[in-house]
């Protein structure tokens, strides 16, 4: 089964049979769909404060930020 194929999944264990890279694509697609509806992902006050702190740190010095593609490459690179 490939993400490019359209199939009805009747048993979620089928998803676990996907290769890791395809499972990650699936997770990203699901996450992206949730991001489109911010109220669908409630966050607690502590997490909101941490996110606000990190955003403020970025605005204070944007040069410290790294592109997602770079970080993702490091995380997924089987060294």
C-alpha positions in Angstrom: 0.0 0.0 0.0 1.3 3.4 -0.9 0.1 6.9 0.1 -0.3 7.6 -3.5 -2.9 4.8 -3.8 -6.4 5.4 -2.8 -7.6 2.6 -0.5 -10.0 2.4 2.3 -8.2 1.3 5.4 -10.4 -1.1 7.4 -7.8 -2.0 9.9 -5.3 0.5 11.2 -2.7 -2.2 11.5 -2.4 -1.8 7.7 -1.0 1.7 8.3 1.7 0.2 10.5 2.9 -2.0 7.7 3.8 1.1 5.6 7.5 1.9 5.4 8.6 4.5 8.0 9.0 7.2 5.4 5.4 6.7 4.2 4.1 6.6 7.8 5.9 9.9 8.4 4.2 11.4 5.3 0.9 10.2 6.6 1.5 11.8 10.0 2.5 15.1 8.3 -0.6 15.1 6.1 -2.8 14.5 9.2 -1.0 17.2 11.2 -1.3 19.7 8.3 -5.0 19.0 8.1 -5.3 19.8 11.8 -3.3 23.0 11.5 -5.9 24.3 9.1 -8.4 24.3 12.0 -6.5 25.7 15.0 -9.3 25.1 17.5 -9.1 21.4 16.7 -5.8 21.2 18.6 -6.3 22.7 22.0 -3.1 23.5 24.0 -2.7 24.2 27.6 -1.5 27.5 29.1 2.0 26.2 29.8 2.5 25.1 26.3 1.1 28.3 24.9 3.5 30.3 27.1 6.5 28.2 25.8 5.4 28.7 22.2 5.0 32.5 22.9 8.5 32.5 24.5 10.1 30.7 21.5 8.3 33.0 19.0 9.6 36.1 20.9 13.1 34.6 20.9 12.8 34.1 17.1 11.6 37.7 16.6 14.5 39.0 18.8 17.1 37.1 16.7 15.8 35.5 13.5 19.3 34.3 12.6 19.0 31.6 15.2 16.2 29.9 13.3 16.9 26.9 11.0 14.8 25.7 8.1 12.5 22.7 8.7 14.1 20.9 5.8 17.5 21.1 7.5 16.2 19.9 10.8 14.1 17.2 9.2 17.1 16.0 7.2 19.2 15.6 10.4 16.4 13.7 12.2 15.7 11.4 9.3 19.3 10.9 8.1 20.4 7.3 9.0 24.0 8.1 9.8 
